[in-house]
Amino acid sequence: MARNAEKAMTTLARWRAAQVQEAGGQRERRPYLASECNDLPQAEKWRLQIVREIAKKVAQIQNGNYIKFYIS
């Protein structure tokens, strides 16, 4: 049987999906390959997003108090 936290996350995910759909559809997905992006401002946007994600993961890894289980 699922835990209450897991049930709440499922409900939250469903609510968020409905909210996004109501707002006008899905967000734009990041291209898998850099060669798929032909617009410089858009490419810079994706690059900054990737740099932020990498910095966040590195900070989590370097945090001594962070449980190793959560590092993915």
N, C-alpha and C positions, 0 to 999 in steps of 0.2 A: 504494500500500500504506500502511496506517495506521501511525503511529508507535507505539512502545511505550507512551508516556504515554497516547495516545488509547485503546489497547487496555486499559490498566489502568483508565482511567476508566469504560469500558464495563463491565468486570467489576465494578468497585466499584458502579456504578449498579445493576446486576442484583442484586448481593448486598444492597445497601441496600433495594431494592424488596422482595426476599424477606423481609428482616428486618422491615420495616414491616408487610407482609401477615401475617406470623406473629404480630406483636404485637397485632393486632386491627384491621387495616384501615388506611384512609388517614386522614391528619390532616384536621382541619376546614379548609376553604379560606376565605380572606378574601373577603367579599362584594365584588362588582364596584362596586356603588353603595352609598353611605352609607344610602340610604333602605331598603335590604334588611335592615338590622340593627335589630331592635326591642328589644334588651336593652341597657341602659346599660353594665353592666360589660363585656359583650362588645364593644360599640362602643368603649369606652375601650381595651380590649386591642388592637383593630385599629388605632386611632389611634396608639397608642404604637409599634406595629410599623412603621407607615408613617413616623412621625417618625424612628425609628432608621435605617430604610433611606435616607431622604433625607439624614440627617446623615452616614451612611457614604459615600454617593456624593459629597457636597459635599467631605468630607475627602479623598477620592481625587482629585477634580478640583483641589483646592488644593495637593496634594502635588506639588511640582516634580519629584521624582524618578520619579513614576508615569508609565509609558509611556502615551501617548495612545491607543494601540491598545486597551488594556484598559478604557478608559472607555466605558461603554455606556449 
